[in-house]
């Protein structure tokens, strides 16, 4: 992840784009790109893998930028959230079902 974060940071520094990357703007961009990712599946499951990968990369890109802007380690916060989810969704109750944690 470090290599990716450094490449994104360099890309933005070379273009002087960091000035546009407030947490608010990055959150908007994440949502916009997630919508574009969803659009790849809009009418059916016959999707173009290249398009999906490009939109997914855009979502990741903005997520990494948000983490950098907030001074948090993406790996650390994802693993922390996963531990929290393990408690909310214990295997014995959640295995094979999509029920929300508060209804298990």
Backbone torsions as a table, in degrees:
resi	resn	phi	psi	omega
1	UNK	NA	-30.9	-179.2
2	UNK	-59.5	-44.3	-179.6
3	UNK	-60.2	-41.9	179.4
4	UNK	-64.8	-47.5	-178.9
5	UNK	-60.8	-41.2	179.3
6	UNK	-65.9	-40.2	179.2
7	UNK	-64.4	-41.4	178.4
8	UNK	-64.8	-44.9	-179.5
9	UNK	-60.6	-45.6	179.6
10	UNK	-62.1	-45.2	179.0
11	UNK	-54.5	-47.8	-178.3
12	UNK	-71.0	-38.2	178.4
13	UNK	-63.5	-41.9	-179.7
14	UNK	-61.6	-27.5	-177.2
15	UNK	-103.4	0.1	-177.6
16	UNK	55.1	44.8	-178.1
17	UNK	-96.0	-10.9	-177.4
18	UNK	-57.8	-29.0	179.7
19	UNK	-59.1	-22.7	-178.7
20	UNK	-94.2	-6.0	-169.9
21	UNK	-100.8	62.0	171.9
22	UNK	-74.2	158.4	176.5
23	UNK	-54.2	-39.2	179.0
24	UNK	-61.9	-47.2	-179.5
25	UNK	-65.9	-37.6	178.8
26	UNK	-67.2	-39.8	177.3
27	UNK	-61.9	-41.6	176.7
28	UNK	-61.8	-45.0	-178.7
29	UNK	-63.5	-38.2	177.2
30	UNK	-60.9	-45.8	-179.4
31	UNK	-64.3	-43.2	179.5
32	UNK	-62.0	-47.3	-178.8
33	UNK	-68.1	-34.2	176.2
34	UNK	-64.4	-36.4	175.3
35	UNK	-63.7	-40.1	178.2
36	UNK	-67.1	-34.9	175.1
37	UNK	-64.2	-45.0	178.8
38	UNK	-62.0	-34.7	179.8
39	UNK	-59.9	-28.5	178.5
40	UNK	-60.9	-22.0	-177.2
41	UNK	-114.3	16.6	-169.2
42	UNK	-55.8	-47.6	-171.6
43	UNK	-107.3	-20.6	178.6
44	UNK	-165.7	-175.9	-178.6
45	UNK	-95.7	13.7	178.5
46	UNK	-91.3	77.8	-173.2
47	UNK	-99.9	159.3	176.3
48	UNK	-93.4	114.8	-175.3
49	UNK	-59.5	-38.1	178.7
50	UNK	-62.4	-44.2	178.4
51	UNK	-63.2	-44.1	179.4
52	UNK	-60.8	-45.6	-179.4
53	UNK	-64.0	-38.6	178.2
54	UNK	-65.0	-44.2	180.0
55	UNK	-69.3	-38.9	176.6
56	UNK	-62.1	-41.1	177.2
57	UNK	-62.2	-39.7	177.6
58	UNK	-62.1	-42.7	178.2
59	UNK	-61.4	-49.1	178.4
60	UNK	-58.0	-44.5	-178.2
61	UNK	-54.5	-52.2	-178.7
62	UNK	-68.6	-33.2	176.6
63	UNK	-64.9	-43.1	177.5
64	UNK	-63.5	-39.4	178.1
65	UNK	-65.1	-39.0	178.1
66	UNK	-63.0	-44.7	179.0
67	UNK	-60.8	-43.4	178.9
68	UNK	-62.6	-45.8	-178.7
69	UNK	-61.0	-37.6	-178.8
70	UNK	-85.8	-7.8	179.5
71	UNK	71.4	34.6	178.3
72	UNK	-116.5	153.0	179.7
73	UNK	-90.1	115.4	-177.8
74	UNK	-54.9	-43.3	-179.3
75	UNK	-61.2	-44.3	-179.0
76	UNK	-63.3	-45.7	-176.9
77	UNK	-71.9	-32.0	177.3
78	UNK	-68.1	-44.9	179.7
79	UNK	-65.6	-37.9	177.7
80	UNK	-62.7	-43.8	179.0
81	UNK	-66.4	-37.8	177.8
82	UNK	-61.2	-41.3	177.5
83	UNK	-62.5	-41.4	177.9
84	UNK	-62.8	-42.2	179.7
85	UNK	-67.0	-32.1	176.8
86	UNK	-59.7	-37.0	179.3
87	UNK	-74.0	-37.5	-179.9
88	UNK	-72.8	-30.1	-176.7
89	UNK	-124.8	71.0	179.3
90	UNK	-63.0	143.1	-176.1
91	UNK	-51.6	-45.3	-175.4
92	UNK	-64.0	-20.7	178.1
93	UNK	-104.1	-30.5	-170.1
94	UNK	-101.5	-12.3	-174.7
95	UNK	-61.9	122.2	174.9
96	UNK	78.3	6.8	178.7
97	UNK	-126.5	155.0	-179.0
98	UNK	-109.3	18.1	-179.1
99	UNK	-65.5	139.4	177.8
100	UNK	-64.9	148.1	-174.1
101	UNK	-52.3	-36.3	-175.9
102	UNK	-78.4	-0.7	178.2
103	UNK	-120.3	7.8	178.3
104	UNK	-72.3	NA	NA
